[in-house]
Amino acid sequence: MPKVTVVGSINIDFLIQTNRIAKKGETVEGESFSTNFGGKGANQAVSAAKLGAQVHMIGAVGEDEFGQALIDNLKKYNINTDYIKVKPGEPSGAAFIRLYKGDNSIIYVPGANSAVSYQDVREAENVLLTSDIVIVQNELPRETVEYLVDFCYKRDITILLNPAPARPISKEYIDKLNFFTPNETEFSVIFGDKKVEDVLSMYPNKIIITLGSEGAMFHDGEKMVHIPALEVDEIVDTTGAGDTFNGAFAYAQQSSLTIEEAVTFANLTSSVSIQKFGAQTGAPSFEEIQALKEYENSWGFKN
Ligand code: RIB
């Protein structure tokens, strides 16, 4: 059972589904509204936990009506929440998600996530030191993320940074990572006009670019490897598909799979997740993946 620690955001997601986008000054009627548990960090933790990883979550919620519910939700997936703090006076992180034609756009308000400090990370050092892999994203303050990357780098703890949402990062920090997983938008914010192939070949087996319905790509040191996504009949909700990918990749990579097998497996999980509503409810269990005919290729025939 791989030990996965996620240092990251915990949000409440307000999801509306609409068939029309309101123009300036216009009111349109939407199709549905729901409140879901989300946050890139929490989604990645749930993804890994549903597959069977032993997961610790480090982060914070607000002192509001959502805080305890967000913690209880993670406990429901057997995620250890001992290092989730309630930040006095802060609201919980919130995301306002508009779903239009199966695709989403998100406005994220960090709240308590912006108060996760390097001291909070340091307090959890015993958990970090016994982790097989640590995952972090960009919904926390930059200083906290950089502190964590330095901490893991100095102690040789495997660390994956999912740079979502996008913000510039120095080469010094990319060099300290084991895995770096931008999507195409994040890739262009970080690397500008540079060609994907040129960048990926500079960081073999480290940068994995996720390409939505096109799957994912990395360079294995000799050549580019493109792993296509699974074709699905109907896309219901793409929210959190990237998070499902990252949690699943961490789990699979720490289960002795090759990078190629782990990416293939992670692709499968995100393809399954987009066929259901909700960032966390859509993430599949290991049994759901095992039931797919594509499973054997994804798990390298090991189980
Ligand atoms: O990646 C999807 C997540 O991004 C949502 O759950 C939302 O909380 C935002 O942070």
Boltz pocket constraint, residues with backbone or C-beta under 6 A from the ligand:
constraints:
  - pocket:
      binder: B
      contacts: [[A, 9], [A, 11], [A, 12], [A, 13], [A, 37], [A, 38], [A, 39], [A, 40], [A, 43], [A, 94], [A, 95], [A, 106], [A, 108], [A, 139], [A, 239], [A, 240], [A, 241], [A, 242], [A, 243], [A, 279]]
      max_distance: 6.0
